[in-house]
Amino acid sequence: ASKKLQSISELRGSLSAKAPHRQTQQGPSVNLLEEQIQLRQQELAFKENQASEAEAWV
């Protein structure tokens, strides 16, 4: 799980690194991507929480 999050943050890092000189022509789409990544991260974190809680009850 931590590897997954690490690769996501690396991806985000490369996105924001590219963003400055591309923001003028495609700012909105970069923002949308950013939002989708955050939503996916929250979803993953929630599922992992549920899984670990389920394991705790076993």
MOPAC internal coordinates of N, CA, C and O (Angstrom, degrees):
PM7 1SCF
backbone

  N    0.0000 0     0.00 0     0.00 0    0    0    0
  C    1.4659 1     0.00 0     0.00 0    1    0    0
  C    1.5249 1   110.54 1     0.00 0    2    1    0
  O    1.2310 1   120.39 1   135.87 1    3    2    1
  N    1.3283 1   116.85 1   -44.13 1    3    2    1
  C    1.4664 1   119.22 1  -178.40 1    5    3    2
  C    1.5318 1   110.35 1   -66.40 1    6    5    3
  O    1.2310 1   120.63 1   146.59 1    7    6    5
  N    1.3430 1   116.40 1   -33.41 1    7    6    5
  C    1.4619 1   119.28 1   176.87 1    9    7    6
  C    1.5253 1   109.95 1   -62.86 1   10    9    7
  O    1.2310 1   121.29 1   138.20 1   11   10    9
  N    1.3545 1   115.14 1   -41.80 1   11   10    9
  C    1.4549 1   120.29 1  -179.82 1   13   11   10
  C    1.5315 1   109.90 1   -60.23 1   14   13   11
  O    1.2310 1   120.99 1   131.87 1   15   14   13
  N    1.3388 1   115.70 1   -48.13 1   15   14   13
  C    1.4623 1   120.53 1  -179.80 1   17   15   14
  C    1.5236 1   110.37 1   -62.59 1   18   17   15
  O    1.2310 1   120.68 1   141.95 1   19   18   17
  N    1.3243 1   116.31 1   -38.05 1   19   18   17
  C    1.4591 1   119.95 1  -179.44 1   21   19   18
  C    1.5279 1   109.93 1   -62.92 1   22   21   19
  O    1.2310 1   120.30 1   134.79 1   23   22   21
  N    1.3317 1   117.03 1   -45.21 1   23   22   21
  C    1.4571 1   119.27 1  -178.80 1   25   23   22
  C    1.5242 1   110.48 1   -66.09 1   26   25   23
  O    1.2310 1   120.27 1   146.13 1   27   26   25
  N    1.3355 1   117.09 1   -33.87 1   27   26   25
  C    1.4641 1   120.34 1   177.56 1   29   27   26
  C    1.5192 1   110.17 1   -65.38 1   30   29   27
  O    1.2310 1   120.47 1   136.43 1   31   30   29
  N    1.3331 1   116.70 1   -43.57 1   31   30   29
  C    1.4676 1   118.81 1  -179.46 1   33   31   30
  C    1.5317 1   110.37 1   -69.05 1   34   33   31
  O    1.2310 1   119.94 1   148.77 1   35   34   33
  N    1.3332 1   117.73 1   -31.23 1   35   34   33
  C    1.4615 1   120.16 1   175.17 1   37   35   34
  C    1.5219 1   109.73 1   -65.76 1   38   37   35
  O    1.2310 1   121.33 1   137.92 1   39   38   37
  N    1.3286 1   115.05 1   -42.08 1   39   38   37
  C    1.4575 1   120.36 1   178.17 1   41   39   38
  C    1.5209 1   109.97 1   -60.60 1   42   41   39
  O    1.2310 1   120.99 1   133.58 1   43   42   41
  N    1.3283 1   115.71 1   -46.42 1   43   42   41
  C    1.4662 1   120.36 1   179.02 1   45   43   42
  C    1.5284 1   109.83 1   -61.18 1   46   45   43
  O    1.2310 1   120.49 1   139.90 1   47   46   45
  N    1.3344 1   116.66 1   -40.10 1   47   46   45
  C    1.4567 1   120.32 1   178.92 1   49   47   46
  C    1.5203 1   111.21 1   -60.22 1   50   49   47
  O    1.2310 1   120.31 1   136.01 1   51   50   49
  N    1.3350 1   117.00 1   -43.99 1   51   50   49
  C    1.4576 1   119.70 1  -179.98 1   53   51   50
  C    1.5260 1   110.55 1   -68.75 1   54   53   51
  O    1.2310 1   120.57 1   146.43 1   55   54   53
  N    1.3446 1   116.51 1   -33.57 1   55   54   53
  C    1.4641 1   120.30 1   176.75 1   57   55   54
  C    1.5165 1   110.87 1   -62.91 1   58   57   55
  O    1.2310 1   120.41 1   130.02 1   59   58   57
  N    1.3291 1   116.82 1   -49.98 1   59   58   57
  C    1.4600 1   119.82 1  -177.04 1   61   59   58
  C    1.5323 1   110.71 1   -70.98 1   62   61   59
  O    1.2310 1   120.70 1   156.35 1   63   62   61
  N    1.3316 1   116.27 1   -23.65 1   63   62   61
  C    1.4615 1   119.21 1   175.80 1   65   63   62
  C    1.5290 1   110.02 1   -69.96 1   66   65   63
  O    1.2310 1   120.84 1   144.13 1   67   66   65
  N    1.3405 1   116.00 1   -35.87 1   67   66   65
  C    1.4608 1   120.18 1   179.39 1   69   67   66
  C    1.5230 1   111.29 1   -80.99 1   70   69   67
  O    1.2310 1   120.78 1   155.14 1   71   70   69
  N    1.3235 1   116.11 1   -24.86 1   71   70   69
  C    1.4660 1   121.24 1  -171.39 1   73   71   70
  C    1.5312 1   115.13 1   -55.27 1   74   73   71
  O    1.2310 1   118.92 1   131.73 1   75   74   73
  N    1.3592 1   119.67 1   -48.27 1   75   74   73
  C    1.4674 1   119.46 1  -170.76 1   77   75   74
  C    1.5263 1   115.14 1   -50.25 1   78   77   75
  O    1.2310 1   119.91 1   131.91 1   79   78   77
  N    1.3335 1   117.78 1   -48.09 1   79   78   77
  C    1.4613 1   118.33 1  -175.79 1   81   79   78
  C    1.5305 1   112.46 1   -86.25 1   82   81   79
  O    1.2310 1   120.27 1   174.38 1   83   82   81
  N    1.3337 1   117.09 1    -5.62 1   83   82   81
  C    1.4650 1   119.35 1   178.74 1   85   83   82
  C    1.5259 1   111.53 1  -110.67 1   86   85   83
  O    1.2310 1   120.72 1   171.15 1   87   86   85
  N    1.3218 1   116.22 1    -8.85 1   87   86   85
  C    1.4569 1   120.40 1  -172.81 1   89   87   86
  C    1.5309 1   111.91 1   -58.49 1   90   89   87
  O    1.2310 1   119.99 1   142.40 1   91   90   89
  N    1.3221 1   117.63 1   -37.60 1   91   90   89
  C    1.4577 1   120.56 1  -175.51 1   93   91   90
  C    1.5240 1   110.94 1   -62.24 1   94   93   91
  O    1.2310 1   120.21 1   138.47 1   95   94   93
  N    1.3266 1   117.21 1   -41.53 1   95   94   93
  C    1.4605 1   118.14 1  -176.71 1   97   95   94
  C    1.5287 1   113.16 1   -86.94 1   98   97   95
  O    1.2310 1   119.53 1   153.00 1   99   98   97
  N    1.3293 1   118.50 1   -27.00 1   99   98   97
  C    1.4670 1   117.76 1   179.45 1  101   99   98
  C    1.5264 1   112.25 1  -142.98 1  102  101   99
  O    1.2310 1   120.91 1  -129.82 1  103  102  101
  N    1.3179 1   115.86 1    50.18 1  103  102  101
  C    1.4615 1   120.54 1   177.54 1  105  103  102
  C    1.5198 1   112.54 1   -58.79 1  106  105  103
  O    1.2310 1   120.21 1   127.74 1  107  106  105
  N    1.3485 1   117.20 1   -52.26 1  107  106  105
  C    1.4727 1   119.84 1  -175.49 1  109  107  106
  C    1.5253 1   112.86 1   -56.96 1  110  109  107
  O    1.2310 1   119.89 1   136.94 1  111  110  109
  N    1.3314 1   117.81 1   -43.06 1  111  110  109
  C    1.4629 1   119.78 1  -176.38 1  113  111  110
  C    1.5273 1   110.79 1   -67.63 1  114  113  111
  O    1.2310 1   120.58 1   144.87 1  115  114  113
  N    1.3369 1   116.49 1   -35.13 1  115  114  113
  C    1.4665 1   120.00 1   175.83 1  117  115  114
  C    1.5212 1   109.55 1   -63.26 1  118  117  115
  O    1.2310 1   120.97 1   136.92 1  119  118  117
  N    1.3409 1   115.76 1   -43.08 1  119  118  117
  C    1.4631 1   119.79 1   178.64 1  121  119  118
  C    1.5230 1   111.08 1   -62.68 1  122  121  119
  O    1.2310 1   120.53 1   138.81 1  123  122  121
  N    1.3246 1   116.60 1   -41.19 1  123  122  121
  C    1.4633 1   120.56 1   179.00 1  125  123  122
  C    1.5213 1   110.08 1   -62.16 1  126  125  123
  O    1.2310 1   120.46 1   134.26 1  127  126  125
  N    1.3182 1   116.72 1   -45.74 1  127  126  125
  C    1.4641 1   121.08 1   176.88 1  129  127  126
  C    1.5166 1   110.36 1   -55.79 1  130  129  127
  O    1.2310 1   121.28 1   132.92 1  131  130  129
  N    1.3226 1   115.16 1   -47.08 1  131  130  129
  C    1.4595 1   121.81 1  -179.56 1  133  131  130
  C    1.5271 1   110.30 1   -57.18 1  134  133  131
  O    1.2310 1   120.89 1   135.06 1  135  134  133
  N    1.3349 1   115.91 1   -44.94 1  135  134  133
  C    1.4658 1   120.32 1   179.85 1  137  135  134
  C    1.5193 1   110.69 1   -62.82 1  138  137  135
  O    1.2310 1   120.65 1   134.99 1  139  138  137
  N    1.3377 1   116.37 1   -45.01 1  139  138  137
  C    1.4647 1   120.35 1  -179.48 1  141  139  138
  C    1.5230 1   110.74 1   -60.66 1  142  141  139
  O    1.2310 1   120.45 1   138.50 1  143  142  141
  N    1.3280 1   116.75 1   -41.50 1  143  142  141
  C    1.4688 1   120.99 1   178.98 1  145  143  142
  C    1.5203 1   110.17 1   -61.67 1  146  145  143
  O    1.2310 1   120.54 1   134.52 1  147  146  145
  N    1.3413 1   116.58 1   -45.48 1  147  146  145
  C    1.4644 1   120.03 1  -179.59 1  149  147  146
  C    1.5233 1   110.84 1   -62.59 1  150  149  147
  O    1.2310 1   120.46 1   136.49 1  151  150  149
  N    1.3356 1   116.73 1   -43.51 1  151  150  149
  C    1.4655 1   120.43 1   179.35 1  153  151  150
  C    1.5239 1   110.02 1   -61.31 1  154  153  151
  O    1.2310 1   120.66 1   135.43 1  155  154  153
  N    1.3301 1   116.34 1   -44.57 1  155  154  153
  C    1.4665 1   120.43 1  -179.39 1  157  155  154
  C    1.5223 1   110.27 1   -62.26 1  158  157  155
  O    1.2310 1   120.51 1   138.94 1  159  158  157
  N    1.3540 1   116.63 1   -41.06 1  159  158  157
  C    1.4660 1   120.70 1   178.54 1  161  159  158
  C    1.5214 1   111.03 1   -61.06 1  162  161  159
  O    1.2310 1   120.68 1   135.16 1  163  162  161
  N    1.3412 1   116.30 1   -44.84 1  163  162  161
  C    1.4638 1   120.54 1  -179.85 1  165  163  162
  C    1.5227 1   109.68 1   -62.31 1  166  165  163
  O    1.2310 1   121.00 1   137.62 1  167  166  165
  N    1.3363 1   115.70 1   -42.38 1  167  166  165
  C    1.4594 1   121.30 1   179.84 1  169  167  166
  C    1.5305 1   110.00 1   -59.93 1  170  169  167
  O    1.2310 1   120.66 1   131.96 1  171  170  169
  N    1.3333 1   116.34 1   -48.04 1  171  170  169
  C    1.4622 1   121.41 1   179.27 1  173  171  170
  C    1.5219 1   111.15 1   -60.21 1  174  173  171
  O    1.2310 1   120.90 1   133.14 1  175  174  173
  N    1.3263 1   115.89 1   -46.86 1  175  174  173
  C    1.4604 1   120.25 1  -178.75 1  177  175  174
  C    1.5229 1   110.13 1   -60.27 1  178  177  175
  O    1.2310 1   120.66 1   138.77 1  179  178  177
  N    1.3249 1   116.35 1   -41.23 1  179  178  177
  C    1.4599 1   120.79 1  -179.55 1  181  179  178
  C    1.5265 1   110.36 1   -63.62 1  182  181  179
  O    1.2310 1   120.65 1   134.24 1  183  182  181
  N    1.3437 1   116.37 1   -45.76 1  183  182  181
  C    1.4679 1   120.36 1   179.95 1  185  183  182
  C    1.5219 1   110.85 1   -63.26 1  186  185  183
  O    1.2310 1   120.40 1   139.37 1  187  186  185
  N    1.3240 1   116.85 1   -40.63 1  187  186  185
  C    1.4646 1   120.16 1   179.29 1  189  187  186
  C    1.5227 1   110.34 1   -65.20 1  190  189  187
  O    1.2310 1   120.32 1   140.58 1  191  190  189
  N    1.3293 1   116.99 1   -39.42 1  191  190  189
  C    1.4606 1   121.17 1   176.15 1  193  191  190
  C    1.5186 1   110.24 1   -58.84 1  194  193  191
  O    1.2310 1   120.79 1   131.37 1  195  194  193
  N    1.3273 1   116.09 1   -48.63 1  195  194  193
  C    1.4587 1   120.83 1  -179.48 1  197  195  194
  C    1.5241 1   110.34 1   -59.61 1  198  197  195
  O    1.2310 1   120.81 1   136.15 1  199  198  197
  N    1.3271 1   116.06 1   -43.85 1  199  198  197
  C    1.4597 1   120.37 1  -178.54 1  201  199  198
  C    1.5249 1   110.84 1   -62.58 1  202  201  199
  O    1.2310 1   120.15 1   134.25 1  203  202  201
  N    1.3211 1   117.32 1   -45.75 1  203  202  201
  C    1.4660 1   119.48 1  -177.64 1  205  203  202
  C    1.5270 1   110.56 1   -68.84 1  206  205  203
  O    1.2310 1   120.17 1   145.95 1  207  206  205
  N    1.3294 1   117.28 1   -34.05 1  207  206  205
  C    1.4654 1   119.63 1   176.20 1  209  207  206
  C    1.5228 1   109.94 1   -66.08 1  210  209  207
  O    1.2310 1   120.89 1   138.58 1  211  210  209
  N    1.3265 1   115.90 1   -41.42 1  211  210  209
  C    1.4648 1   120.19 1   179.22 1  213  211  210
  C    1.5273 1   110.03 1   -61.93 1  214  213  211
  O    1.2310 1   120.51 1   137.86 1  215  214  213
  N    1.3371 1   116.62 1   -42.14 1  215  214  213
  C    1.4641 1   120.56 1   178.77 1  217  215  214
  C    1.5273 1   110.48 1   -63.86 1  218  217  215
  O    1.2310 1   120.68 1   143.07 1  219  218  217
  N    1.3162 1   116.30 1   -36.93 1  219  218  217
  C    1.4634 1   120.13 1  -178.80 1  221  219  218
  C    1.5283 1   111.07 1   -62.87 1  222  221  219
  O    1.2310 1   120.63 1   148.89 1  223  222  221
  N    1.3339 1   116.40 1   -31.11 1  223  222  221
  C    1.4670 1   119.77 1  -177.90 1  225  223  222
  C    1.5223 1   112.47 1   -81.34 1  226  225  223
  O    1.2310 1   120.58 1   161.67 1  227  226  225
  N    1.3301 1   116.50 1   -18.33 1  227  226  225
  C    1.4786 1   119.12 1  -176.67 1  229  227  226
  C    1.5243 1   110.75 1   -69.45 1  230  229  227
  O    1.2310 1   120.10 1   180.00 1  231  230  229

